[in-house]
């Protein structure tokens, strides 16, 4: 396994070298953009997030319908679940998004909007919420009703499915049917997180008699065939309540990695390469100058988690020193080929309440001083555990090793494979790189840093922060909530357990025939896996 | 006559017993190694978001909480009945899940072997007949270059040259549609086939060349030549007959190499075969799939070696006699 993983990294280097060397042999070399151009291009799509769809639409026929859209994805797996509540893999997310609908979703603006729900509104306090459903039908033609929603929620709790762990405030017995399309949720405690927490594809609504072997949903596509780990084929649901789908057939084809996807795109075997590695953009430009790339900033991040129960990160001075050691811009330039945004050690840049604290700059001398003042003898030894959970993970980890060496740290990078990383030792690493984000400020905090958070990998526990959180999620007045959020993020900025160095851009490469590209900055996956919006010119 | 038949039967029985023994040893080693892999499947399935209670519940559902020895004998019993078990990751039988992958790889390996074996013999014999000739040097040089490169480098170079960068004549990947017969997607498999043949050919050619050359300089061939027997007959009747048995072993080795090498090549081309299936199973820690595929591959190789032994026997009667037997 590790041998294969090593090959992958070596492969990338060889592919790059070969592609760039051979570019001279083909006619495409003049179009090979350098990395700064590529980054500028990303910036231009980035600044007009709302119009991002138009950027893609320029390339193709905006009226086109029909055809078979072939999407390359790295990678499908035998473990891809047809039950959305058990989706943990990219393939599982693809299935969940095509076959089903969630009550809410993060829209192209990055804020939550209704999906299967026409509206989600709080009562006088944040512990009562009313959900009104749209007129939607299941794939078998029967209507989606309040009873289906209640059954979906109850199923998570009685079967102890993953969504149950993310919804501590939902009391399955507190959900009341008002009429066929209306429900009231009486929460265990008041929280404004409620509508945001329902955006995860895992929380897709399924019919009362749901059978994962024959997954009937209300989503834009139906499942035609499922070859686990190889290919998923979907047919358009002509009665879909929402936009699209514009193509007749959607094929999602498994590729080993972004390199294979890029190759498949350049030779016309697929129409869209789902999320390619930023360094492959130059390769693609050399191989296939006609193809387009669509990049947009997201709230996704590869963040270093500092375990506060382990030495030396139990000491806030060490955490702050390591944050100062990181050169964020260098990571964006060298690891992400320019396709990333600066992070400032707290999450959720697309949340309207994201705070504007002074950008932390690299200062290795100050870092060393902090360590010495705190009584440490330099260098401070740290073990970093990392796995290639994202294509850029290993390179980002290698970068902090080098950067921190100049700031009084001696970091040993313990490289493991993904299954080992998430194995029994997960949660005990002093320093590790995690893939997080795609959530609002409160939901991110609820999942990772408040008291009793289900996935508190850093073991951080700050009563002052917790009190602010509890107060903020009960505060319906937005300006009052904003003030509390700024205090929360200031605490994270001054003594939190994460280094959030950058936010990654989503990068989609596509043939000129594809249009309808739309940014979903707060949703994991290419275009938030909303393939129903895509059109394919003949 | 009866004695000779009895001896042959005894030989076969002994061989069979050895094969089964080897397979059992392989199966046990595979089982133990997969158990020792760090990281477990329930955690993989439930993801980083899983709680300990959810993991424990899933482990129980999968039967992973039972004693190791119980799991071992249950699995082994299934394998002996030809039951590959149920994939833990997907809940479907391994045979259903891997069936199309096994068929795809078997097809590729068969075609690659059908090209590689005759080509290697033709080239090897031709080179051996003129030691120091142009062909001899060309083969030795190529062997050196190709053997020093990992399979995936050759595969990537082929993609760059024939698909993406220089000439745009072939599709770059081989992501077959499992619902369409493989021969109807033949253009997809040309590049991986070329890669497989290129990586396997030099080694076998070099071996054939060396064996034939050794044979051609042997005493009995010299005697045959001195007796005025035509060179063609010397080659076919005297030299090649003795080349076949050792070469058969190398042929099986080559087939084994093709099966093993497909893991790297399948990954480069995203070919949905047994190699990428195995790699996926390792990533998800789907231990029943890993175990069953590994043992299946071992069984195929052991069977091929047995066939090679048996065929070799036909050519070398000496080997049929018991060791230290009468002359």
Interface residues (C-beta under 8 A of the other chain):
Chain A: X1 X4 X7 X11 X14 X15 X18 X19 X22 X23 X25 X26 X72 X75 X77 X78 X79 X80 X81 X86 X88 X160 X162 X165 X166 X225 X227 X228 X229 X230 X231 X253 X254 X255 X256 X260 X263 X264 X266 X267 X268 X269 X286 X287 X288 X416 X417 X418 X419 X420 X421 X422 X423 X424 X425 X426 X434 X447 X454 X455 X457
Chain B: X37 X38 X39 X40 X43 X44 X45 X46 X47 X48 X49 X50 X51 X53 X54 X57 X87 X89 X90 X92 X97 X100 X101 X150 X152 X153 X156 X157 X159 X160 X161 X163 X164 X165 X166 X168 X170 X171 X172 X173 X175 X176 X177 X178 X179 X263 X264 X267 X268 X269 X270 X272 X276 X277 X279 X280 X281 X282 X283 X284 X285 X286 X289
